[in-house]
Amino acid sequence: MAFEKRSLSLSGHRTSLALEPEFWAVLDAAILARGQSLASLIGEIDEARTLAMSEQPLSSAVRVWALSYVQASSEGSS
């Protein structure tokens, strides 16, 4: 399976995130709809993960967030 890697600054540190293109498409749509940057959205996801004291990897937290976003969007369109 092909991964796409993107680099961003998170809490003042450069990091990269490798996700499948389908997840990047969801994130791109979300940042466009929400009018925010990718770094800002990933920062929110990371902060929520940290506050929950989760040991879940960031990439997993992003995938779960993307799935929840799609589910919420489809429920809103019903």
Helices and strands as residue ranges (DSSP letters): E 4-10, E 13-19, H 21-34, H 38-51, H 58-76
